[in-house]
Amino acid sequence: MTKYDPRHSDARLIVYLDVKSPYAYLAKDPTKQLIQDFDIEIDWRPLTLNIPSFLGSARVDDRGEVVESERSPRQWSSVRYSYMDAKRYARINDIKIYGPRKIWDTRLIHIAFLYVKERFSDQLLSFLDHAYERFWLRDLDVESSEVVHRVLTEVGIPDDDFDAYAAGEGGDTHDLLQDELHPAGIFGVPSYVIEDELFFGRENLPYVRWILGGREGPPPDMAYQRFP
């Protein structure tokens, strides 16, 4: 069993993210705001999506033309709408999102996520900010060990033993956690777990805020909100 119980933590709120999810990227900053607004600790955790298992896989060239595809027309419609929707909300917050050229395997960058979380926790948000911004500017090969090392050093994190961590304890911890998420009902990002309730999607942030605020007044309707 992994050291992380998928639905329980000493922190008030558990948040699951994947660096390759534009919706998790859009949720990151308004979720960070909860720390200041409610004086809470957040237990940030990686959830490594297996996108080809439900949306197929594809690869495009530098001009955005599809050079390889294993997607049905319905899957393409879903993917295209998702990126259109994400870019719409990114513009509201002046965030740049460039669609990735392929489906990335984020296992290695997520092991780095755990490495920073467990050994340099006060720098975790800086690491996530840096990794997310560079990835969505198409400036981060999250599958390259050399590049992941560079990300660590760029935010001032010692990386001398990262390779050993990734090949041993860190890789095992990541894989065991991923194996336990689906049986625990956690399947996508961003996901929020608070008081053993699971909320999937950024649109549930107002409801999470309502719980953190003591459930005062009527619960909010589920809707996107513009966070400053």
Buried (B, 14 or more C-beta within 10 A) or exposed (E): EBEBEBBEBEBBBBBBBBBBBBBBBBBBBBBBBBBEEBEEEBBBBBBBBEBBEEBBBBEBEEEEEEEEEEBEEEBBEBBEEBBEBBBEBBEEEEBEBBBBBEBBBBBBBBBBBBBBBBBBEEBBBBBBBBBBBBBBEBEBBBBEEEBBBBBBEEBEBEBEEBEEBBEEBBBEBBBEBBEBBEEBEBBBBBBBBBEEEBBBBBBBBBBBBBBBEEEEEEEBEEEBEEBE
